[in-house]
Amino acid sequence: MKQRRRQDPESSTSLSSTADLPHLLTLLSSNNPSEQFEATQGIRKLLSAEHDPPIQTIIDTGALPLFVHFLTDFSLPNLQFEAAWVLTNIASGTSEQTREVVEAGAIPVLILVLSSSTVDHLKEQVVWALGNIAGDGAETRDLILTGGVLPPLLELLQKTERQETVRTAVWTLSNLCGGKPAPPFGLVQDSLGCLADMIWSEDVEVLTDACWSLSYLSDDPNDQIEAALQAGVCQRLVDLMGHPDTRVHTAALRAVGNIVTGTHAQTGTVLDCHALPALKCLLSSPQKNVRREALWTLSNITAGTRGQIAQVIKEDVIPTVIRLLKFESFDVQKEAVWVISNAVSGGSLSHVEYFVECGSVPGLCSLLSVEDSKIVSVTLEALEKILRMGKQKQEMRGEEVNPWVGLIESLPSALEDLEALQEAENEDVYSKAIRILTTFFPLEAEEGEGEREGESGNVGETTECTPTLPTGGGFQFASSSFAPVGGFQFGPVSSFPSSSSPFPAAGAFGGVGRTLFGA
């Protein structure tokens, strides 16, 4: 969540130090409204300094309740405005400093001013203060929501003609909709209609914050996603994925990505809005985090029905996915793995044939030696499904060998990496590697076991090894690290920053929808 301090370009040429603070405090305690205004404005200018505003110094004076009190005098809107600005900048500080504003009783008074004032720029400043308080965390956010802020905030957005007010209000709305844990949906659901209007703005800041708000509101569960779809936002969000400003299309992409974590029908709605061409373009974005998010979105689409997998194939997206799998940095590669694993796990034989023809097997095998056990497990799952489909193809055509067994055998180090996984410490990786080797490469599995049995004999003895599969438990080997230090080496990577996301476990031969955490 985000907080912002409002600066005053005049503050650097007027009161730029705390030298006059004792005098200002004297004026602040006066019963003269003019002196109260002068003092509040002076303190506001101190707090608007570009560098090191004296937030804690002002808090330590004990004056915060006075500023809250000034907000209640509707006969002095200029004083109200200055007091709201003071509280805005104090609430832009640390969590402890924001808490001081809350404990001074600011929230209900700020909401009262928002509901009752007729002065647009004052209401904007009040909304800014509330946005800073909401941006401090879920607890203060929920205090504002339960205080009844949403109706007057939405009314302001509908009626104001000031673009700055719209920007500030939508930014505050994004702070009210976001955060972890998420706010109770019932407290923010009514914002959907307003947000559906805001995403038609031509203002980049408004578009960005409105899209982020929708991404928060559609971030699970399915009934929230459905509510967003019923608000009619899907087509516009897909269109905004093609917006030239990175901030806008990144936020729109996250919103669309969250929608496709829902039901197959909800994913179908996104596809009906022609999302795949937009996603294909975003896979070539110069921003690494955008490429990564586009892959994450695709992985949730390929976790859908076979018809949806077929749509992805028809759009010619997969060759780009496989290129990213082979040559990108690892945090992008692992999202590409999920796209392929979900598709081959839920796809038909013809779908799997297409993925093999596009070069997915070498790309997958290149990740068998990485140190991320979850990604190795997902890779093994994809390879096992490909090999099982190869067996099906072999039987259907009456061929002597599984064609995709030979493909893996022809790849440098692929079998060696598979064999090394027999000693993986991770049980899931170990069991999948054993199953692939014993099912599709039995000679290699037996040789690996034979070497271990031979090594266990006494020095000088000749041990005849005829390894057989033990019943019940499969092979049992000593545990050791399965990945070489440094993992697989790839080509040059982008220097753009990225975020990481935890991955839930993949299901056996079925696409896995996943939630991406973090903004």
N, C-alpha and C positions, 0 to 999 in steps of 0.2 A: 504494500500500500504506500501511498505517496503523500508527502507534505510539501508545501511551498510557502516561502516568505515573500510578502509583498514589499518591494523596495520603493523608495521615494527619491527620484533624481535630485530633489532640492535638499535632501538631508545632508549631503556632503558639504553644502555651502552655508548651512545654518548651524544647528546644534550637532556637532560631530563628536562630542565627548560627554562624559557624565559630570563635568564640572558644575553645570547649572542644575543638577538633579535636586539638591536640597531646596533651591528656590522653587522649582517646579512642584515639589511635594507640598510646599507651603500653599501654593496656589490651588493645588488639587483639593486640599481640605477646606477651601473657602466655600462660602455659601453663594458666591457671586458666579453666575453661569458663564460670564465672559472669562473670568479667571480660570474656572474649571476647563473651559474649552482651550485656553492658551496652554495650560499645563498638560492636558491630554494630548494636544497636538505636538507639543514639544517632546513628550515621551515617545509618541508614535514616531517622530523623526529619528530619535535615538535608536529605536528598534528597527528602523528601516535602513540603517547603515549597511553598506555592502559587505563589510568585513567585521566580524566579531561584535555583533549587536549585544548590548548588555542585558540579555534576557534574564539571567539569574539575578542580576543586580536589581532589576525592577521587581521581580518576584519577592526578593528579600525585603523590599520596602513595605510589604503587606498591602499594597495598593490595589491588588486584583479585584477585591469585592467592590471597590469604588467604580472601577470601569464597568463591571457588570451592572451596578446600580445606574450608571449613566445611560445604559442601554434602555432602561425602562421609561425614560422621559421623552415621550413622543412629541412634546412641544419644542424639543431642541434636536432636530434631525442631524444637524452638523456635529453636535457633540456625540450623538449616537454613532455616527459614522466614524469619528476618530476613535471612540472607545472600541468599536468593532475591529478597527484596523490594529489597535494595540493587542487585542486578544488573538487576532489572527496570527500575528508575528510571534507572540509568546507560544502559541500552540504549534508553531513550526519547529520548536526546539526538540529537546530530548523527550522521551516518554514521561519522565518525572516532571518536566516542565509543563507538558500538555496536561498531565494529571492535575497540576495546580489550577489550571483553568477550569477543569471539570469540577474540582472540589470547591471552587469559588461560586458554583451554581450557574455557570455560563450556558449550559446546554438548553434548559427550558426557556431562558430569557432570549437566547438567539432564535429559537424556533418561534417564540412569540413575536419577535420583531419581523421575522420572515413572513409570518401569517398576517400581520396587522399593518405593517408600514405601507405607504403608497409611494415611497421614494425608491426608485429603481436602483440607483447606485448604492444606496444603503443596503438594500436587500442582497445585492451582489456581494458586498463585503461580508455580510452575515453568512451567506452561503459559503464563502471562502473560509471563514473561521470554522464552520461546521465541517467542511471538507478536510481541513487539517486535523481536527479532532478525530474524525472518522478514520483518517489515514494512519492514526497511531496504532490501531489494533482492533481486534474483533470486539473486545469488551466495550470500548468507547463507541465504536460503530453501532453496536446494538443498543446502547443507551440512546443514541440519537434516533435510531429507527423506531424504537418503542416509544420515544417521546413524540411521535407523530409528525416527523419532518417531511415524509414523502408527499402528502397532498399539497402543501403550499409550495414545495419545490417543483413539482410537476406543473402546478398552475403558473408558476413564474416562467417556466420554460415555454409554456403555451402562449403566454401573453406578451412577454418582453420583446422589444424590437432592438435592444442593444446586443450587438454581437459579442462583446466582452462578457456580458451577463450570461449569455448562452454557453460560452466556453467554460466559464467558471462553474455554472450549474451542472453541466454534463460531466465535467471533471469530478465534482463532488459526488454526483450520482455513481460514477465508476468506483469511487472509494466506498460508497455505501453498499454496492453490489458485490465487491470483491473481498478478499481476505480469507484466511484460514483460521478456524473453520468458517465455512460459508454462512452467511446470515440465514435465518429461517426464511424459506422461500415465500411464505405468505406475507412477510414484511416488505418484500421488494418486487413481488410479481406485478403489481400495478404499474411498474415503470416500463413494462414491455411495449405498451402502445406508444408511449412517448419516444422510446428508443427507436421504434420502427419508423417514426418520423425523422428523428435526428440523423439516421444513416443516409438520408437524402440530402443532407447539408453539403455545401461546396467547401466548407471550412475544414482544413486538414486536422486541426486540433479536435474539433467536434466529432469528426468522423472517427478518429483514432480512439477517443475515449468512449464513444458510443459503441464501437465494435468490441472494445475490451469489456464493457459492461455486459453486452450480449454473450460474450464468451464465458463470463463468470456465471451468468444466469443459466446457461446451457451446459454447465459442467456437472452433469449427472444429477439426479437420476433421470430415467427416461421420461417421467411425467413433466419434468422441467424442460427437457428438450422439446417435448410435444407442445408445451405452452409457447415456447419461442417460435416454433414452426407455425402454430396457429396465429401468432401475431403477424405473420406474413413477411418475415425478415430474410428468408432463405435466398431467394433469387438476388436480392440486393447485396447480401453478404458475398455470394459467389462473384457477382460483378465487381465488388470492391477488392477481391483477390487480384484483380488486374489493375488496380490503381497504381499510378506511377510513384507515389510516395511510399517508401518502405514502411513507415510507421503505420500507415493505413492498411496496406495489404498484409502485413504481419498480424495485426489484430484481427482482421477479417478471416485470415487463414486459421487462426486459433479458434475462432467461433465456429467455423465450418468443421474444423477437426473435432471439436467437442460434440457437434451434432451427429457425426458419423460414428461416435462411440455408442449410439443408441441402438434401436431395433433395426432390423433389416429394412422395414418400411420407411423409417426415418432416414436411413442411408439412401434408400431409393429416391426420396424426395430431393436430396442433395444432387444425386446423379441426374435426375430429371431437369435440374437447373443448369446442366452442362458444366459441372465442376471439374471434370477430368481435363478438358483443354487448359483450364486455368492452372490446375495442379502441374500439368506437364510443363508449362512455362516456368512455374516457380521452382521446378527441379533444377533449372539452369540459372537461378538467381546468383548474383555475386555474393550475397550474404549467406554464410554457412548455416546460421540458425534458421533461415527461411527454407533452405534445401532440406534441412533436418525435419522441420515441422511439416513440410509437404510430404515427405516420406512417411512420417508418423500418420498423417491423415490417410494416405494411400494404404497403409498397413491395416487400418481399421475398415477400409472399403474391401480389401481382399480377404478380410475375415468374414465377409458376408456370404451371400448366396453364389451359386455357380454362375447365375446370370450376371451378377455384379462383377465377378471375376472376368467373365467374358467381355463385359464392357470395358474394363481396364485394358485387356489385351487388344481389343478393337481400336482403342485410342492410341495405340503404339507408344505407351508409356514405359513398358517394361525394358526395352533396350537402354533407356536412360537410367532406369533404376539399377540395372546390372553394371552399367559403367560406373555409377557412384559406388556400388558394392566393391568393385575392383580397385578403384583408384582414389577414393576419398579418405579423409581422416577417419579414425575409428568411430568417433561419436556419430558420424553420419552413416558409416557402413552398417552399424548395428541396427539402425532404423531400416535400411535397405534389406537386411536379413529378414526382418519381420514381414516386410512386404512379400518377399518370395516364400517364406515359410508358411504364412497364412494362405497364400494362393495355392501352393502345391498341396497343402494339407486338406484344403476343401475343394480343390479343383478336380476336373475329370481327367481321363488319360490324355485327351487331346490338349487340354490346358497344360498339363505337365510336359508333354512333348514340346509345346511351344517354348516353355521356360528353359528346357534343356537346349533347344536349338538356338536360343538367344544367348547362351553361354553362362547360365546360372551355376552349373556344377563347378567349374573352375573357381568362380568367385566364392562359392560357399566353402569349397575345400581350403581356400586360402585363409579362412578364419578358424580352422580347426586347432591352430596352435596359439591362439590368443589367450590372454590370462583371465578373461571375463567368462566365468563358468556358465552364466545364464545364456550368453550369446553362443557359446559352444554347444550348449544343450539345444537351443533353438535351431542351430545349424545342423546338428545331427538329426533332429526331427525332420527337417526338410529333406536331407539326403536319404533318410530311411524311406520316406514316402516316395521319393523319386525312384529309388531302387525297387520298391514294391510295385510301383506302376510299371517299371521296366520288366519285372517278372510277369506281370499281367500281359504286357505287350508281347513278350516272348511266347507265352502260351497261346495267345490269340493267333499269332502268325506261324506257330509251329517252328520257331527258331530254336537252335541248339543252345544258345547262350543269351543271357540277359545283356542287352546292348549297352546298358548304362553302367554295368559292372566293369566292362572293359574301358569305358571312358574314365572312370575313377582310377583304374589301374594304370592308365597312360599318363596321368598327371604327376609331375615331379613332387615327391614327398607326401602325396595325399594318403597313400596306404601307411606310410611310416607314421604320419601324424595320427591316423586312426588307431594304429597299434599302440602308440604312446598313451592314448587315452584309456587303455586298459588299466593303467596305474593312476588314474585320476583320483584325487581325494574326494571330489564331489560325487556323491552316489548316483545322482541322476545322469551325469555325464558318463560315468563308468558303465552303468547298466545299458545305456543307449549304444555306446561304442561296442560293448560286448555283443549286443544283439545284432548290430549291423555286421560285425566281423563273422560271427558264427553262422549267420543266415546267408550272407552273400559272398564272404571271403573265407570259407572254412579252413583252407590250407594255411592262410596267414595266421588265423587264430590258433591253429594247432602248433604251428612253428613257434609262435610266441610263448605258448604254454610249455612246449618242449624245451626251449632255451632255459626257462626258469627252473624246470625240473632237473635239467642237466647241471645247472649252476649250483643246485642244492646238494650234489653228491660230494663225497670226500675227495681230497686231492689225491690223484694217482689212480682213482677208480674209473672204470669205464661203465657208464650208465646208459643202458638202452632205453630210449624214451619213446613210448607209444602213447601219446596223450589222448585221452578220451574226455568227453564232456561229462562232468559230474552231474548227477541228477539233483533237481530241486533248486540249487543255489547258483548255478552258472559258475564261471571261473572266479576264483578268489586269489587276488594278488595283493602284495604289500602296497600300501598307499604312498604316493609321492606326488610331487608337483608335476602336472602334465604339460605345462606350457613353457616353451623356451623363454629365457629372459629377453624382454623387449618385444616379444610377439613377432608377427609377420611384418615385414618391411614394405611400405607402399610408396607411391610416387609423391610428388609435392602436394602439400595440403594448404588450404586457405588459412589465413591468419585471423579470420573473423571470430569474435567470441561466440561461445555457445553455452547452453545450459545442459544439465544432465537430468535424466528422469529415471525413476525406478521402474523395472519391468516385472509385471506379474508372471507367474509360471505359465508356460504354454501347455495347452491341452493336447492329448494324444490325437493326432490326425484330425484336427479341426481348427479353423481360424480362431485367433484369439484377439478380441477387442481390447484395447489398452487405453488408459487415461494418462495423459501427459501432464505432469505437475509443474507448476511454476509459470510466471508470466514472461 
